[in-house]
């Protein structure tokens, strides 16, 4: 009976490409041209921030100049996409257009990218939204991505491990230093969830985009203050500066 229902649904609602809406063979996928034009991250990347580096060996441990000069507040990070072209379209669709289908597919891509970060007993947690922003948007796109990622990786998930205790201004046009100043003390570990962060428990932070890393840094510092660690970060997309 279930197979009949699924077949009927496919006839009425055939699978569509996440970007261009052309028909595809499977749900939550991309058509050939959109897959070709989507900037997936592969090869050698910075172990600290997921930035693509010259080289092709994904097993090599390397760091970009920025992470060497200014080590991030977390230990390791990976990204599934670059925040450009189709990568940007997917992130914005997930963030502003209530696209749960993108979170589901993105979690699969991110699971493959973040496999080197996984440790036993790791806890997955999203970057939180302030409750006022959550009320206006109705959902936290990072939480949707984190929940699907935890399921893909078979890890424990805690949606409210972190809490934004202060609403902050938009960070879009601020420098790295300005972002850190705005976020100082704005994120804490939820009082009712501190028991999930036993001493030394590894945590995988999940966000939609890594730009300067200020928000992830504020989350990592709050977790480290509560005794967690090592702390890693997984993001759907990595912003890359264009010179």
C-alpha positions as CSV (number, residue, x, y, z in Angstrom):
1,X,0.0,0.0,0.0
2,X,2.8,2.4,0.9
3,X,4.5,1.9,-2.4
4,X,1.2,2.6,-4.3
5,X,0.8,5.9,-2.3
6,X,4.4,6.9,-3.1
7,X,4.0,6.2,-6.8
8,X,0.8,8.2,-6.9
9,X,2.5,11.1,-5.1
10,X,5.3,11.0,-7.6
11,X,2.8,11.2,-10.5
12,X,1.1,14.2,-8.9
13,X,4.2,15.8,-7.5
14,X,7.2,14.7,-9.5
15,X,10.7,15.4,-8.0
16,X,12.0,18.8,-8.9
17,X,15.5,20.3,-8.9
18,X,16.1,22.3,-5.8
19,X,17.3,25.3,-7.8
20,X,15.6,25.4,-11.2
21,X,12.6,23.2,-10.5
22,X,13.2,21.0,-13.6
23,X,12.1,17.4,-13.1
24,X,14.8,15.1,-11.6
25,X,14.9,11.4,-10.8
26,X,15.0,11.6,-7.0
27,X,13.6,13.9,-4.4
28,X,15.7,16.6,-2.9
29,X,18.3,16.6,-5.7
30,X,19.8,18.8,-8.4
31,X,19.5,18.4,-12.2
32,X,22.7,17.8,-14.2
33,X,23.3,21.5,-15.2
34,X,22.6,22.8,-11.7
35,X,24.8,20.2,-10.1
36,X,27.6,21.2,-12.5
37,X,27.2,24.9,-11.6
38,X,26.9,24.4,-7.8
39,X,30.2,25.2,-6.1
40,X,30.8,22.1,-3.9
41,X,33.9,22.2,-1.7
42,X,36.3,19.4,-2.5
43,X,40.0,18.6,-2.4
44,X,42.3,20.3,0.1
45,X,40.7,22.6,2.6
46,X,41.8,24.6,5.6
47,X,41.3,22.4,8.6
48,X,40.4,25.4,10.7
49,X,37.7,27.1,8.6
50,X,37.0,24.9,5.6
51,X,38.4,27.3,3.1
52,X,39.5,25.6,-0.2
53,X,43.3,25.6,-0.6
54,X,45.6,24.8,-3.5
55,X,46.0,21.1,-3.7
56,X,43.9,18.0,-4.2
57,X,44.6,15.7,-1.3
58,X,41.6,15.9,1.1
59,X,43.5,13.9,3.7
60,X,46.2,16.4,4.1
61,X,46.0,18.7,7.2
62,X,46.6,22.3,6.2
63,X,45.6,25.8,7.4
64,X,45.0,29.0,5.6
65,X,47.0,32.1,6.4
66,X,44.2,33.7,8.4
67,X,43.8,30.6,10.6
68,X,47.6,30.5,11.1
69,X,47.7,34.2,12.1
70,X,44.4,34.2,14.1
71,X,43.4,30.6,15.2
72,X,39.6,30.2,15.4
73,X,37.8,29.7,18.7
74,X,36.9,26.2,17.5
75,X,39.2,23.3,16.6
76,X,38.2,22.2,13.1
77,X,35.6,23.2,10.5
78,X,34.1,22.0,7.2
79,X,31.7,23.4,4.6
80,X,29.7,21.7,1.9
81,X,29.5,24.6,-0.6
82,X,31.0,28.0,-1.4
83,X,28.7,30.9,-0.7
84,X,28.5,31.9,-4.3
85,X,26.2,31.5,-7.3
86,X,24.1,28.4,-6.7
87,X,25.6,27.9,-3.3
88,X,24.3,31.4,-2.3
89,X,20.8,30.6,-3.8
90,X,20.5,27.5,-1.8
91,X,21.5,29.1,1.5
92,X,19.1,32.1,0.9
93,X,16.3,29.7,-0.1
94,X,16.8,27.8,3.2
95,X,17.1,30.9,5.2
96,X,14.4,33.2,3.9
97,X,12.0,31.0,1.9
98,X,11.2,28.2,4.4
99,X,12.8,25.6,2.2
100,X,13.0,22.5,4.3
101,X,13.9,20.5,1.3
102,X,17.2,22.4,1.0
103,X,18.1,21.7,4.6
104,X,17.5,18.0,4.0
105,X,19.7,17.9,1.0
106,X,22.3,20.2,2.5
107,X,22.6,17.9,5.5
108,X,23.6,15.1,3.2
109,X,26.2,17.1,1.5
110,X,27.5,18.5,4.8
111,X,27.6,15.0,6.4
112,X,30.1,13.9,3.7
113,X,32.1,17.1,4.1
114,X,32.2,16.9,7.9
115,X,32.9,13.2,8.3
116,X,36.5,13.9,9.4
117,X,35.2,16.0,12.3
118,X,33.0,13.2,13.9
119,X,34.1,11.8,17.3
120,X,32.5,9.3,19.6
121,X,29.7,10.8,21.8
122,X,29.7,14.0,19.8
123,X,26.7,16.4,20.3
124,X,25.3,18.4,17.4
125,X,23.9,21.9,18.2
126,X,22.8,24.7,16.0
127,X,23.7,28.4,16.2
128,X,20.7,29.9,18.0
129,X,18.4,32.7,17.0
130,X,17.2,35.3,19.4
131,X,13.6,34.5,20.4
132,X,12.3,37.7,18.8
133,X,13.9,36.9,15.4
134,X,12.7,33.3,15.8
135,X,9.1,34.6,16.3
136,X,9.2,36.7,13.2
137,X,10.9,34.1,11.0
138,X,9.0,31.1,12.6
139,X,12.0,28.8,12.2
140,X,15.7,28.5,12.7
141,X,17.3,27.4,9.4
142,X,20.5,26.3,11.2
143,X,18.4,24.1,13.6
144,X,16.8,22.4,10.6
145,X,20.1,21.8,9.0
146,X,21.6,20.6,12.3
147,X,18.8,18.2,13.1
148,X,19.0,16.6,9.6
149,X,22.8,16.4,9.9
150,X,22.7,14.7,13.3
151,X,20.4,12.1,11.8
152,X,22.7,11.6,8.8
153,X,25.7,11.1,11.1
154,X,23.9,9.1,13.8
155,X,24.8,11.7,16.5
156,X,22.9,13.1,19.4
157,X,21.1,16.4,18.7
158,X,20.3,19.3,21.1
159,X,18.4,22.1,19.4
160,X,18.4,24.4,22.4
161,X,21.9,23.8,23.8
162,X,22.8,27.5,23.1
163,X,20.7,30.6,23.7
164,X,21.0,34.1,22.5
165,X,20.4,36.2,25.6
166,X,20.6,39.5,23.8
167,X,19.2,40.6,20.4
168,X,22.0,41.9,18.2
169,X,22.0,44.1,15.2
170,X,22.6,42.8,11.7
171,X,26.2,41.8,11.2
172,X,26.2,41.9,7.4
173,X,28.3,45.1,6.9
174,X,30.5,44.9,10.0
175,X,34.1,44.0,10.2
176,X,35.4,40.9,12.0
177,X,36.3,43.0,15.1
178,X,33.0,44.8,15.1
179,X,31.1,41.5,14.8
180,X,33.0,40.1,17.8
181,X,32.2,43.3,19.8
182,X,28.5,43.1,19.0
183,X,28.3,39.4,20.0
184,X,30.3,39.6,23.2
185,X,28.3,37.9,25.9
186,X,25.2,37.5,23.6
187,X,25.3,33.7,23.5
188,X,25.3,31.3,26.5
189,X,24.7,27.7,27.2
190,X,21.1,27.2,28.2
191,X,20.8,26.7,31.9
192,X,18.5,23.6,31.4
193,X,20.9,22.0,29.0
194,X,24.3,22.3,30.8
195,X,24.0,18.6,31.8
196,X,24.4,17.7,28.1
197,X,27.8,19.3,28.0
198,X,29.8,17.0,30.3
199,X,33.5,17.7,30.8
200,X,35.3,17.3,27.5
201,X,32.3,16.2,25.4
202,X,32.9,17.0,21.7
203,X,30.4,19.4,20.1
204,X,29.7,20.0,16.4
205,X,28.3,23.5,15.9
206,X,26.1,23.9,12.8
207,X,25.3,27.1,10.9
208,X,24.2,28.1,7.4
209,X,27.1,30.3,6.4
210,X,30.6,30.9,7.8
211,X,31.8,34.5,6.9
212,X,34.2,36.0,9.5
213,X,33.3,33.3,12.0
214,X,32.3,35.8,14.7
215,X,29.0,34.1,15.6
216,X,30.5,30.6,15.6
217,X,33.3,32.0,17.8
218,X,30.8,33.3,20.3
219,X,29.1,29.9,20.4
220,X,32.4,28.1,20.8
221,X,33.5,30.4,23.7
222,X,30.3,29.8,25.5
223,X,30.6,26.0,25.1
224,X,34.2,26.0,26.2
225,X,33.3,28.1,29.3
226,X,30.8,25.3,30.2
227,X,33.4,22.6,29.9
228,X,32.7,21.3,26.3
229,X,35.5,20.4,23.9
230,X,36.8,19.8,21.4
231,X,34.5,22.0,19.4
232,X,34.1,21.7,15.6
233,X,32.0,23.6,13.1
234,X,30.0,22.4,10.1
235,X,28.4,24.9,7.8
236,X,26.4,24.6,4.6
237,X,28.4,27.3,2.8
238,X,31.8,29.0,3.2
239,X,32.0,32.7,2.2
240,X,35.1,33.5,0.2
241,X,36.4,37.0,-0.3
242,X,36.7,38.0,-3.9
243,X,39.8,40.2,-4.5
